Amino acid sequence: MKGQCPCDPEPVFELADGSLAPEREREIRAHLRGCSGCQTLYERELRLNASLGSLEFEEANSVCRGVAMALPTRSTKARLLWAALAVVLLLTASVAMMLYGTNLAVLVIDAMNVFWGFVAGFADVIQVIFAAIGQALLVALAIGAFVDLVIAAVYLAVSRRRAIEA
Ligand SMILES: [Zn+2]
């Protein structure tokens, strides 16, 4: 479903871009006066063009900063979440390497076993694949649960702080 009116939006976009021939432009402008759907689309497109225009070149940085300042709570929360996620992933990776280091090596050997097992026999392949998948699943579940916990904790901390500020 597009817009409120069944018209082709393409001429409206071209009118907003100023890329229509004068005669066609008069036509479309006349249509806009009688069609609120196209009129709304035209105004929205003009605003979009204006904001896109202000994003260009050396102004991009200041506009981005302006947008970030306009959404302080949201961007802080997002930044906190991303920072926490990055730290957690880093920690989890190092812990996993320490705790599961040998298992990871086993996984690699298992993967090679899968290849050789393919040559050796079908039953062996199934056995090795299941063993490898089981270990990978355990690691993935542990990491997933830990990440969920930390995200929940960060979210709680942030919403509590926002409640105090409000
Ligand atoms: Zn229309």
Backbone and ligand atoms as CSV (ligand in chain L), in Angstrom:
chain,resi,resn,atom,element,x,y,z
A,1,MET,N,N,0.851,-1.203,0.000
A,1,MET,CA,C,0.000,0.000,0.000
A,1,MET,C,C,0.883,1.248,0.000
A,2,LYS,N,N,0.639,2.152,-0.939
A,2,LYS,CA,C,1.355,3.421,-0.955
A,2,LYS,C,C,0.364,4.557,-0.778
A,3,GLY,N,N,0.802,5.641,-0.096
A,3,GLY,CA,C,0.052,6.889,0.037
A,3,GLY,C,C,-1.449,6.773,0.178
A,4,GLN,N,N,-2.114,7.943,0.233
A,4,GLN,CA,C,-3.565,7.953,0.369
A,4,GLN,C,C,-4.238,8.042,-0.995
A,5,CYS,N,N,-3.481,8.437,-2.035
A,5,CYS,CA,C,-4.100,8.551,-3.348
A,5,CYS,C,C,-3.431,7.580,-4.311
A,6,PRO,N,N,-4.175,7.166,-5.326
A,6,PRO,CA,C,-3.672,6.123,-6.227
A,6,PRO,C,C,-2.748,6.662,-7.317
A,7,CYS,N,N,-2.331,7.930,-7.211
A,7,CYS,CA,C,-1.543,8.529,-8.291
A,7,CYS,C,C,-0.124,7.962,-8.317
A,8,ASP,N,N,0.515,8.127,-9.465
A,8,ASP,CA,C,1.924,7.754,-9.613
A,8,ASP,C,C,2.776,8.791,-8.887
A,9,PRO,N,N,3.570,8.409,-7.872
A,9,PRO,CA,C,4.338,9.387,-7.086
A,9,PRO,C,C,5.555,9.932,-7.832
A,10,GLU,N,N,5.940,9.304,-8.921
A,10,GLU,CA,C,7.196,9.662,-9.591
A,10,GLU,C,C,7.220,11.134,-10.043
A,11,PRO,N,N,6.164,11.645,-10.715
A,11,PRO,CA,C,6.195,13.064,-11.125
A,11,PRO,C,C,6.289,14.006,-9.929
A,12,VAL,N,N,5.691,13.595,-8.788
A,12,VAL,CA,C,5.739,14.441,-7.597
A,12,VAL,C,C,7.182,14.550,-7.103
A,13,PHE,N,N,7.912,13.407,-7.092
A,13,PHE,CA,C,9.320,13.433,-6.697
A,13,PHE,C,C,10.118,14.333,-7.639
A,14,GLU,N,N,9.828,14.203,-8.954
A,14,GLU,CA,C,10.576,14.988,-9.934
A,14,GLU,C,C,10.272,16.476,-9.780
A,15,LEU,N,N,9.008,16.795,-9.444
A,15,LEU,CA,C,8.650,18.194,-9.215
A,15,LEU,C,C,9.441,18.747,-8.020
A,16,ALA,N,N,9.509,17.940,-6.945
A,16,ALA,CA,C,10.247,18.378,-5.752
A,16,ALA,C,C,11.728,18.543,-6.062
A,17,ASP,N,N,12.238,17.699,-6.959
A,17,ASP,CA,C,13.655,17.807,-7.340
A,17,ASP,C,C,13.877,18.954,-8.324
A,18,GLY,N,N,12.786,19.472,-8.917
A,18,GLY,CA,C,12.895,20.523,-9.923
A,18,GLY,C,C,13.427,20.007,-11.242
A,19,SER,N,N,13.178,18.722,-11.524
A,19,SER,CA,C,13.726,18.132,-12.740
A,19,SER,C,C,12.664,17.928,-13.819
A,20,LEU,N,N,11.502,18.620,-13.675
A,20,LEU,CA,C,10.449,18.481,-14.672
A,20,LEU,C,C,10.543,19.600,-15.714
A,21,ALA,N,N,10.095,19.302,-16.942
A,21,ALA,CA,C,9.990,20.330,-17.976
A,21,ALA,C,C,8.882,21.306,-17.571
A,22,PRO,N,N,9.021,22.610,-17.950
A,22,PRO,CA,C,8.081,23.639,-17.481
A,22,PRO,C,C,6.614,23.276,-17.713
A,23,GLU,N,N,6.320,22.743,-18.894
A,23,GLU,CA,C,4.922,22.427,-19.212
A,23,GLU,C,C,4.394,21.334,-18.288
A,24,ARG,N,N,5.211,20.285,-18.123
A,24,ARG,CA,C,4.841,19.156,-17.253
A,24,ARG,C,C,4.727,19.631,-15.801
A,25,GLU,N,N,5.609,20.563,-15.407
A,25,GLU,CA,C,5.588,21.081,-14.045
A,25,GLU,C,C,4.265,21.786,-13.760
A,26,ARG,N,N,3.802,22.616,-14.750
A,26,ARG,CA,C,2.502,23.289,-14.588
A,26,ARG,C,C,1.394,22.269,-14.413
A,27,GLU,N,N,1.451,21.200,-15.218
A,27,GLU,CA,C,0.462,20.126,-15.149
A,27,GLU,C,C,0.395,19.539,-13.735
A,28,ILE,N,N,1.570,19.164,-13.226
A,28,ILE,CA,C,1.631,18.484,-11.924
A,28,ILE,C,C,1.194,19.438,-10.811
A,29,ARG,N,N,1.628,20.739,-10.916
A,29,ARG,CA,C,1.226,21.714,-9.891
A,29,ARG,C,C,-0.290,21.874,-9.879
A,30,ALA,N,N,-0.913,21.880,-11.061
A,30,ALA,CA,C,-2.369,21.981,-11.155
A,30,ALA,C,C,-3.010,20.767,-10.496
A,31,HIS,N,N,-2.394,19.594,-10.701
A,31,HIS,CA,C,-2.931,18.376,-10.096
A,31,HIS,C,C,-2.810,18.431,-8.569
A,32,LEU,N,N,-1.690,18.973,-8.075
A,32,LEU,CA,C,-1.462,19.042,-6.630
A,32,LEU,C,C,-2.567,19.839,-5.939
A,33,ARG,N,N,-3.031,20.921,-6.615
A,33,ARG,CA,C,-4.058,21.767,-6.003
A,33,ARG,C,C,-5.339,20.975,-5.753
A,34,GLY,N,N,-5.613,19.967,-6.587
A,34,GLY,CA,C,-6.852,19.209,-6.433
A,34,GLY,C,C,-6.671,17.870,-5.737
A,35,CYS,N,N,-5.414,17.501,-5.406
A,35,CYS,CA,C,-5.179,16.155,-4.853
A,35,CYS,C,C,-4.362,16.282,-3.574
A,36,SER,N,N,-5.033,16.060,-2.422
A,36,SER,CA,C,-4.356,16.271,-1.135
A,36,SER,C,C,-3.280,15.206,-0.910
A,37,GLY,N,N,-3.485,14.011,-1.448
A,37,GLY,CA,C,-2.499,12.943,-1.277
A,37,GLY,C,C,-1.173,13.334,-1.897
A,38,CYS,N,N,-1.219,13.819,-3.143
A,38,CYS,CA,C,-0.001,14.215,-3.838
A,38,CYS,C,C,0.591,15.465,-3.200
A,39,GLN,N,N,-0.284,16.381,-2.722
A,39,GLN,CA,C,0.187,17.608,-2.075
A,39,GLN,C,C,0.999,17.258,-0.826
A,40,THR,N,N,0.459,16.325,-0.012
A,40,THR,CA,C,1.165,15.887,1.201
A,40,THR,C,C,2.504,15.267,0.838
A,41,LEU,N,N,2.491,14.402,-0.172
A,41,LEU,CA,C,3.719,13.741,-0.613
A,41,LEU,C,C,4.744,14.772,-1.059
A,42,TYR,N,N,4.257,15.791,-1.805
A,42,TYR,CA,C,5.144,16.840,-2.323
A,42,TYR,C,C,5.811,17.607,-1.183
A,43,GLU,N,N,5.007,17.974,-0.156
A,43,GLU,CA,C,5.562,18.736,0.966
A,43,GLU,C,C,6.557,17.902,1.755
A,44,ARG,N,N,6.231,16.602,1.942
A,44,ARG,CA,C,7.130,15.718,2.662
A,44,ARG,C,C,8.454,15.587,1.905
A,45,GLU,N,N,8.343,15.470,0.575
A,45,GLU,CA,C,9.534,15.310,-0.257
A,45,GLU,C,C,10.397,16.572,-0.201
A,46,LEU,N,N,9.729,17.772,-0.192
A,46,LEU,CA,C,10.476,19.034,-0.091
A,46,LEU,C,C,11.263,19.082,1.212
A,47,ARG,N,N,10.578,18.712,2.340
A,47,ARG,CA,C,11.253,18.722,3.641
A,47,ARG,C,C,12.420,17.747,3.642
A,48,LEU,N,N,12.188,16.560,3.065
A,48,LEU,CA,C,13.244,15.532,3.005
A,48,LEU,C,C,14.428,16.051,2.206
A,49,ASN,N,N,14.138,16.665,1.046
A,49,ASN,CA,C,15.206,17.213,0.211
A,49,ASN,C,C,16.008,18.267,0.980
A,50,ALA,N,N,15.268,19.113,1.735
A,50,ALA,CA,C,15.939,20.169,2.496
A,50,ALA,C,C,16.878,19.569,3.530
A,51,SER,N,N,16.389,18.532,4.254
A,51,SER,CA,C,17.236,17.954,5.304
A,51,SER,C,C,18.381,17.159,4.698
A,52,LEU,N,N,18.144,16.514,3.546
A,52,LEU,CA,C,19.229,15.805,2.869
A,52,LEU,C,C,20.277,16.788,2.373
A,53,GLY,N,N,19.784,17.941,1.840
A,53,GLY,CA,C,20.706,18.952,1.341
A,53,GLY,C,C,21.622,19.458,2.433
A,54,SER,N,N,21.073,19.584,3.662
A,54,SER,CA,C,21.888,20.115,4.764
A,54,SER,C,C,22.867,19.075,5.284
A,55,LEU,N,N,22.701,17.804,4.831
A,55,LEU,CA,C,23.601,16.741,5.295
A,55,LEU,C,C,24.868,16.652,4.453
A,56,GLU,N,N,24.864,17.399,3.336
A,56,GLU,CA,C,25.950,17.198,2.388
A,56,GLU,C,C,27.271,17.808,2.840
A,57,PHE,N,N,28.363,17.204,2.372
A,57,PHE,CA,C,29.711,17.727,2.492
A,57,PHE,C,C,30.120,18.094,3.919
A,58,GLU,N,N,30.797,19.249,4.081
A,58,GLU,CA,C,31.434,19.544,5.359
A,58,GLU,C,C,30.429,19.796,6.479
A,59,GLU,N,N,29.138,19.999,6.117
A,59,GLU,CA,C,28.143,20.226,7.156
A,59,GLU,C,C,27.707,18.922,7.809
A,60,ALA,N,N,28.049,17.796,7.204
A,60,ALA,CA,C,27.564,16.500,7.679
A,60,ALA,C,C,27.861,16.300,9.154
A,61,ASN,N,N,29.086,16.623,9.579
A,61,ASN,CA,C,29.472,16.401,10.966
A,61,ASN,C,C,28.606,17.190,11.933
A,62,SER,N,N,28.421,18.489,11.655
A,62,SER,CA,C,27.665,19.313,12.596
A,62,SER,C,C,26.208,18.873,12.634
A,63,VAL,N,N,25.672,18.454,11.480
A,63,VAL,CA,C,24.286,17.976,11.468
A,63,VAL,C,C,24.160,16.709,12.291
A,64,CYS,N,N,25.125,15.783,12.120
A,64,CYS,CA,C,25.102,14.547,12.900
A,64,CYS,C,C,25.169,14.859,14.390
A,65,ARG,N,N,26.028,15.815,14.754
A,65,ARG,CA,C,26.138,16.206,16.154
A,65,ARG,C,C,24.817,16.804,16.624
A,66,GLY,N,N,24.207,17.630,15.752
A,66,GLY,CA,C,22.924,18.232,16.101
A,66,GLY,C,C,21.867,17.171,16.343
A,67,VAL,N,N,21.833,16.163,15.480
A,67,VAL,CA,C,20.868,15.075,15.648
A,67,VAL,C,C,21.143,14.323,16.936
A,68,ALA,N,N,22.428,14.085,17.217
A,68,ALA,CA,C,22.791,13.360,18.439
A,68,ALA,C,C,22.387,14.155,19.671
A,69,MET,N,N,22.567,15.504,19.619
A,69,MET,CA,C,22.198,16.336,20.756
A,69,MET,C,C,20.685,16.375,20.932
A,70,ALA,N,N,19.956,16.261,19.808
A,70,ALA,CA,C,18.502,16.318,19.885
A,70,ALA,C,C,17.927,15.062,20.529
A,71,LEU,N,N,18.690,13.985,20.528
A,71,LEU,CA,C,18.201,12.733,21.097
A,71,LEU,C,C,19.153,12.252,22.189
A,72,PRO,N,N,19.337,13.044,23.270
A,72,PRO,CA,C,20.391,12.707,24.232
A,72,PRO,C,C,20.155,11.382,24.942
A,73,THR,N,N,18.909,11.171,25.447
A,73,THR,CA,C,18.685,9.947,26.223
A,73,THR,C,C,18.831,8.719,25.338
A,74,ARG,N,N,18.215,8.796,24.156
A,74,ARG,CA,C,18.228,7.634,23.294
A,74,ARG,C,C,19.652,7.271,22.883
A,75,SER,N,N,20.438,8.302,22.466
A,75,SER,CA,C,21.770,7.987,21.977
A,75,SER,C,C,22.673,7.529,23.125
A,76,THR,N,N,22.473,8.100,24.339
A,76,THR,CA,C,23.264,7.649,25.487
A,76,THR,C,C,22.972,6.194,25.780
A,77,LYS,N,N,21.685,5.862,25.772
A,77,LYS,CA,C,21.277,4.489,26.033
A,77,LYS,C,C,21.870,3.562,24.986
A,78,ALA,N,N,21.740,3.979,23.715
A,78,ALA,CA,C,22.253,3.145,22.635
A,78,ALA,C,C,23.758,2.978,22.769
A,79,ARG,N,N,24.450,4.103,23.096
A,79,ARG,CA,C,25.905,4.036,23.219
A,79,ARG,C,C,26.293,3.117,24.384
A,80,LEU,N,N,25.569,3.248,25.519
A,80,LEU,CA,C,25.833,2.381,26.673
A,80,LEU,C,C,25.667,0.925,26.291
A,81,LEU,N,N,24.550,0.650,25.601
A,81,LEU,CA,C,24.273,-0.732,25.215
A,81,LEU,C,C,25.369,-1.270,24.315
A,82,TRP,N,N,25.783,-0.433,23.330
A,82,TRP,CA,C,26.806,-0.898,22.392
A,82,TRP,C,C,28.131,-1.085,23.101
A,83,ALA,N,N,28.466,-0.138,23.996
A,83,ALA,CA,C,29.722,-0.257,24.732
A,83,ALA,C,C,29.699,-1.516,25.585
A,84,ALA,N,N,28.577,-1.726,26.305
A,84,ALA,CA,C,28.457,-2.901,27.164
A,84,ALA,C,C,28.566,-4.173,26.328
A,85,LEU,N,N,27.885,-4.160,25.187
A,85,LEU,CA,C,27.888,-5.337,24.319
A,85,LEU,C,C,29.305,-5.635,23.840
A,86,ALA,N,N,30.028,-4.570,23.449
A,86,ALA,CA,C,31.393,-4.754,22.955
A,86,ALA,C,C,32.279,-5.329,24.050
A,87,VAL,N,N,32.165,-4.741,25.276
A,87,VAL,CA,C,32.987,-5.220,26.402
A,87,VAL,C,C,32.646,-6.671,26.706
A,88,VAL,N,N,31.329,-6.953,26.752
A,88,VAL,CA,C,30.888,-8.310,27.085
A,88,VAL,C,C,31.398,-9.305,26.047
A,89,LEU,N,N,31.293,-8.931,24.773
A,89,LEU,CA,C,31.741,-9.838,23.717
A,89,LEU,C,C,33.234,-10.096,23.842
A,90,LEU,N,N,33.975,-9.004,24.140
A,90,LEU,CA,C,35.426,-9.134,24.289
A,90,LEU,C,C,35.748,-10.068,25.456
A,91,LEU,N,N,35.092,-9.786,26.627
A,91,LEU,CA,C,35.323,-10.607,27.824
A,91,LEU,C,C,34.930,-12.049,27.542
A,92,THR,N,N,33.736,-12.219,26.951
A,92,THR,CA,C,33.252,-13.567,26.698
A,92,THR,C,C,34.210,-14.320,25.795
A,93,ALA,N,N,34.719,-13.605,24.792
A,93,ALA,CA,C,35.646,-14.242,23.867
A,93,ALA,C,C,36.898,-14.703,24.591
A,94,SER,N,N,37.444,-13.805,25.482
A,94,SER,CA,C,38.671,-14.186,26.192
A,94,SER,C,C,38.398,-15.317,27.165
A,95,VAL,N,N,37.258,-15.203,27.916
A,95,VAL,CA,C,36.899,-16.265,28.874
A,95,VAL,C,C,36.682,-17.576,28.129
A,96,ALA,N,N,35.991,-17.481,26.996
A,96,ALA,CA,C,35.721,-18.688,26.220
A,96,ALA,C,C,37.023,-19.314,25.747
A,97,MET,N,N,37.967,-18.435,25.340
A,97,MET,CA,C,39.247,-18.952,24.882
A,97,MET,C,C,39.980,-19.648,26.023
A,98,MET,N,N,39.860,-19.055,27.259
A,98,MET,CA,C,40.532,-19.639,28.415
A,98,MET,C,C,39.848,-20.943,28.830
A,99,LEU,N,N,38.505,-20.874,29.016
A,99,LEU,CA,C,37.764,-22.031,29.528
A,99,LEU,C,C,37.642,-23.136,28.478
A,100,TYR,N,N,37.346,-22.701,27.239
A,100,TYR,CA,C,37.023,-23.689,26.206
A,100,TYR,C,C,38.167,-23.867,25.223
A,101,GLY,N,N,39.315,-23.269,25.545
A,101,GLY,CA,C,40.438,-23.319,24.611
A,101,GLY,C,C,40.678,-24.716,24.091
A,102,THR,N,N,40.768,-25.667,25.024
A,102,THR,CA,C,41.024,-27.042,24.610
A,102,THR,C,C,39.865,-27.568,23.792
A,103,ASN,N,N,38.620,-27.213,24.240
A,103,ASN,CA,C,37.446,-27.692,23.520
A,103,ASN,C,C,37.405,-27.150,22.095
A,104,LEU,N,N,37.823,-25.837,21.950
A,104,LEU,CA,C,37.850,-25.255,20.614
A,104,LEU,C,C,38.823,-26.022,19.737
A,105,ALA,N,N,39.985,-26.369,20.343
A,105,ALA,CA,C,40.956,-27.164,19.604
A,105,ALA,C,C,40.335,-28.497,19.224
A,106,VAL,N,N,39.582,-29.082,20.183
A,106,VAL,CA,C,38.901,-30.357,19.917
A,106,VAL,C,C,37.916,-30.188,18.776
A,107,LEU,N,N,37.209,-29.021,18.792
A,107,LEU,CA,C,36.236,-28.749,17.733
A,107,LEU,C,C,36.916,-28.767,16.371
A,108,VAL,N,N,38.070,-28.108,16.305
A,108,VAL,CA,C,38.797,-28.054,15.043
A,108,VAL,C,C,39.196,-29.456,14.615
A,109,ILE,N,N,39.701,-30.227,15.600
A,109,ILE,CA,C,40.092,-31.612,15.300
A,109,ILE,C,C,38.860,-32.410,14.873
A,110,ASP,N,N,37.718,-32.161,15.561
A,110,ASP,CA,C,36.471,-32.830,15.197
A,110,ASP,C,C,36.097,-32.507,13.753
A,111,ALA,N,N,36.258,-31.214,13.398
A,111,ALA,CA,C,35.924,-30.812,12.035
A,111,ALA,C,C,36.772,-31.589,11.035
A,112,MET,N,N,38.052,-31.761,11.388
A,112,MET,CA,C,38.926,-32.551,10.515
A,112,MET,C,C,38.486,-33.999,10.512
A,113,ASN,N,N,38.067,-34.478,11.696
A,113,ASN,CA,C,37.563,-35.850,11.799
A,113,ASN,C,C,36.349,-36.043,10.909
A,114,VAL,N,N,35.491,-34.980,10.853
A,114,VAL,CA,C,34.304,-35.052,9.999
A,114,VAL,C,C,34.742,-35.320,8.565
A,115,PHE,N,N,35.774,-34.572,8.152
A,115,PHE,CA,C,36.261,-34.741,6.780
A,115,PHE,C,C,36.789,-36.149,6.553
A,116,TRP,N,N,37.637,-36.608,7.497
A,116,TRP,CA,C,38.222,-37.949,7.339
A,116,TRP,C,C,37.155,-39.019,7.568
A,117,GLY,N,N,36.215,-38.707,8.511
A,117,GLY,CA,C,35.129,-39.651,8.778
A,117,GLY,C,C,34.272,-39.857,7.553
A,118,PHE,N,N,34.137,-38.786,6.761
A,118,PHE,CA,C,33.372,-38.882,5.525
A,118,PHE,C,C,33.955,-39.969,4.636
A,119,VAL,N,N,35.281,-40.032,4.680
A,119,VAL,CA,C,35.956,-41.069,3.905
A,119,VAL,C,C,35.806,-42.418,4.600
A,120,ALA,N,N,35.927,-42.397,5.960
A,120,ALA,CA,C,35.966,-43.644,6.729
A,120,ALA,C,C,34.607,-44.347,6.754
A,121,GLY,N,N,33.549,-43.589,7.138
A,121,GLY,CA,C,32.257,-44.255,7.214
A,121,GLY,C,C,31.163,-43.328,7.689
A,122,PHE,N,N,29.927,-43.590,7.254
A,122,PHE,CA,C,28.816,-42.691,7.510
A,122,PHE,C,C,28.485,-42.591,9.001
A,123,ALA,N,N,28.473,-43.709,9.721
A,123,ALA,CA,C,28.126,-43.736,11.144
A,123,ALA,C,C,29.078,-42.861,11.948
A,124,ASP,N,N,30.365,-42.971,11.640
A,124,ASP,CA,C,31.363,-42.165,12.336
A,124,ASP,C,C,31.104,-40.678,12.110
A,125,VAL,N,N,30.763,-40.304,10.888
A,125,VAL,CA,C,30.490,-38.903,10.550
A,125,VAL,C,C,29.371,-38.365,11.412
A,126,ILE,N,N,28.263,-39.085,11.472
A,126,ILE,CA,C,27.114,-38.657,12.277
A,126,ILE,C,C,27.558,-38.426,13.714
A,127,GLN,N,N,28.280,-39.389,14.271
A,127,GLN,CA,C,28.729,-39.311,15.660
A,127,GLN,C,C,29.568,-38.042,15.881
A,128,VAL,N,N,30.525,-37.811,15.009
A,128,VAL,CA,C,31.439,-36.677,15.161
A,128,VAL,C,C,30.681,-35.368,15.003
A,129,ILE,N,N,29.774,-35.304,14.009
A,129,ILE,CA,C,28.995,-34.071,13.781
A,129,ILE,C,C,28.181,-33.748,15.024
A,130,PHE,N,N,27.512,-34.743,15.601
A,130,PHE,CA,C,26.685,-34.512,16.788
A,130,PHE,C,C,27.534,-34.019,17.955
A,131,ALA,N,N,28.706,-34.616,18.139
A,131,ALA,CA,C,29.593,-34.192,19.214
A,131,ALA,C,C,30.000,-32.736,19.007
A,132,ALA,N,N,30.378,-32.354,17.784
A,132,ALA,CA,C,30.823,-30.992,17.483
A,132,ALA,C,C,29.681,-30.007,17.683
A,133,ILE,N,N,28.482,-30.349,17.162
A,133,ILE,CA,C,27.324,-29.454,17.279
A,133,ILE,C,C,26.969,-29.270,18.744
A,134,GLY,N,N,27.035,-30.360,19.538
A,134,GLY,CA,C,26.702,-30.285,20.956
A,134,GLY,C,C,27.586,-29.277,21.679
A,135,GLN,N,N,28.893,-29.340,21.446
A,135,GLN,CA,C,29.820,-28.418,22.107
A,135,GLN,C,C,29.581,-26.986,21.654
A,136,ALA,N,N,29.412,-26.786,20.333
A,136,ALA,CA,C,29.182,-25.437,19.801
A,136,ALA,C,C,27.901,-24.861,20.384
A,137,LEU,N,N,26.847,-25.686,20.496
A,137,LEU,CA,C,25.569,-25.229,21.042
A,137,LEU,C,C,25.730,-24.794,22.491
A,138,LEU,N,N,26.450,-25.599,23.284
A,138,LEU,CA,C,26.669,-25.260,24.692
A,138,LEU,C,C,27.340,-23.903,24.811
A,139,VAL,N,N,28.411,-23.688,24.034
A,139,VAL,CA,C,29.133,-22.422,24.075
A,139,VAL,C,C,28.207,-21.285,23.659
A,140,ALA,N,N,27.461,-21.493,22.560
A,140,ALA,CA,C,26.569,-20.440,22.057
A,140,ALA,C,C,25.509,-20.103,23.094
A,141,LEU,N,N,24.921,-21.129,23.740
A,141,LEU,CA,C,23.882,-20.901,24.755
A,141,LEU,C,C,24.446,-20.128,25.935
A,142,ALA,N,N,25.632,-20.501,26.390
A,142,ALA,CA,C,26.250,-19.826,27.536
A,142,ALA,C,C,26.495,-18.361,27.199
A,143,ILE,N,N,27.073,-18.103,26.022
A,143,ILE,CA,C,27.351,-16.727,25.615
A,143,ILE,C,C,26.047,-15.944,25.497
A,144,GLY,N,N,25.033,-16.548,24.867
A,144,GLY,CA,C,23.743,-15.875,24.668
A,144,GLY,C,C,23.107,-15.502,25.988
A,145,ALA,N,N,23.104,-16.438,26.961
A,145,ALA,CA,C,22.494,-16.176,28.262
A,145,ALA,C,C,23.224,-15.039,28.977
A,146,PHE,N,N,24.549,-15.058,28.888
A,146,PHE,CA,C,25.354,-14.040,29.547
A,146,PHE,C,C,25.076,-12.664,28.947
A,147,VAL,N,N,25.041,-12.585,27.614
A,147,VAL,CA,C,24.772,-11.313,26.935
A,147,VAL,C,C,23.391,-10.798,27.315
A,148,ASP,N,N,22.390,-11.695,27.334
A,148,ASP,CA,C,21.030,-11.311,27.729
A,148,ASP,C,C,21.033,-10.701,29.131
A,149,LEU,N,N,21.716,-11.364,30.063
A,149,LEU,CA,C,21.785,-10.882,31.442
A,149,LEU,C,C,22.357,-9.473,31.497
A,150,VAL,N,N,23.486,-9.258,30.802
A,150,VAL,CA,C,24.153,-7.955,30.858
A,150,VAL,C,C,23.275,-6.886,30.226
A,151,ILE,N,N,22.628,-7.197,29.086
A,151,ILE,CA,C,21.748,-6.216,28.440
A,151,ILE,C,C,20.612,-5.855,29.384
A,152,ALA,N,N,20.027,-6.861,30.038
A,152,ALA,CA,C,18.935,-6.606,30.987
A,152,ALA,C,C,19.421,-5.716,32.123
A,153,ALA,N,N,20.627,-5.996,32.648
A,153,ALA,CA,C,21.178,-5.211,33.748
A,153,ALA,C,C,21.406,-3.766,33.324
A,154,VAL,N,N,21.999,-3.570,32.127
A,154,VAL,CA,C,22.253,-2.214,31.631
A,154,VAL,C,C,20.943,-1.483,31.429
A,155,TYR,N,N,19.965,-2.175,30.845
A,155,TYR,CA,C,18.673,-1.541,30.586
A,155,TYR,C,C,18.028,-1.111,31.898
A,156,LEU,N,N,18.053,-1.982,32.895
A,156,LEU,CA,C,17.477,-1.655,34.208
A,156,LEU,C,C,18.176,-0.442,34.816
A,157,ALA,N,N,19.518,-0.451,34.761
A,157,ALA,CA,C,20.290,0.644,35.345
A,157,ALA,C,C,19.932,1.957,34.655
A,158,VAL,N,N,19.855,1.947,33.317
A,158,VAL,CA,C,19.567,3.165,32.576
A,158,VAL,C,C,18.162,3.650,32.866
A,159,SER,N,N,17.164,2.752,32.873
A,159,SER,CA,C,15.790,3.204,33.084
A,159,SER,C,C,15.616,3.692,34.508
A,160,ARG,N,N,16.347,3.090,35.475
A,160,ARG,CA,C,16.255,3.562,36.841
A,160,ARG,C,C,16.839,4.976,36.948
A,161,ARG,N,N,18.007,5.195,36.279
A,161,ARG,CA,C,18.629,6.506,36.325
A,161,ARG,C,C,17.737,7.544,35.669
A,162,ARG,N,N,17.071,7.150,34.562
A,162,ARG,CA,C,16.159,8.082,33.894
A,162,ARG,C,C,14.981,8.386,34.792
A,163,ALA,N,N,14.506,7.402,35.546
A,163,ALA,CA,C,13.379,7.621,36.455
A,163,ALA,C,C,13.785,8.612,37.546
A,164,ILE,N,N,15.037,8.511,38.021
A,164,ILE,CA,C,15.520,9.419,39.054
A,164,ILE,C,C,15.638,10.839,38.500
A,165,GLU,N,N,16.148,10.944,37.267
A,165,GLU,CA,C,16.323,12.257,36.642
A,165,GLU,C,C,14.981,12.924,36.393
A,166,ALA,N,N,13.961,12.142,36.052
A,166,ALA,CA,C,12.648,12.698,35.667
A,166,ALA,C,C,11.929,13.282,36.883
L,1,ZN,ZN,ZN,-2.676,12.776,-6.835
